[in-house]
């Protein structure tokens, strides 16, 4: 049964929230591809897909070391992050799953989200430290993986590089830095390398202390998963439970959605690009989310359709 929860936007419009899936553990990385939604469920260790209305749920593949970011090569082979062994897996046309890249020598924490460009180059973030153990926040690198699986660091000193998108013109990479209160932007060169980091949106100052509790206390918005619309504005999920925000370059908040639950990733898509997929869960604690299937997938409708990549 579809549930409806009202929320208000920055312009006081009402967003109707529909719950389309329940009994999941912790969903992330929604992508509209072909005529289906693809996403992952961290703690059941599955890549899932479903029809636009939430029907026809199926397991695309199992990822024993925990799936995260998703993307596709130009020939439509699926790439998926394998978080805990710091690898990218690739599903071949015949359905077999092979190792695409081993990033264990470059990443200093679990691999995280990923965006794949139109040439098949993947930009991959990582935690940089052991989040679930409560370690101090440490900066991490952003890694570029070529279509042949070779990899190199293209940016560093990022504070939990998380959701990432590429603007429709293919020239700019945006990266959510969850523990820096900001979305960062990089110019993309012809060879995939990145120019200097610059602020795209800043929600507050970064914590002066590296202690995790201090970083979380300092977070005005902890940007997590994200997705662009066709106007170049960015839907941003707040990992600390705030509303999902539509942010313009410079930081202006254009709209907000209260889903009635913390949201950890979001993406506009669907047949007309105007369904906003919301990955909802009570919290991000690994033990709690593994033990209980309390996560949901919720949708709301938005005015401007999807843009850019993914």
PyMOL commands that set and color helices and strands:
alter all, ss='L'
color gray80, all
select helices_A, chain A and resi 42-44+212-218+286-291
alter helices_A, ss='H'
color red, helices_A
select strands_A, chain A and resi 4-8+14-24+27-33+36-41+46-50+58-62+67-72+78-82+87-91+97-102+111-116+122-126+140-145+151-158+161-166+172-177+182-187+198-202+223-228+234-238+244-247+253-257+263-269+275-280+295-301
alter strands_A, ss='S'
color yellow, strands_A
deselect
rebuild
show_as cartoon
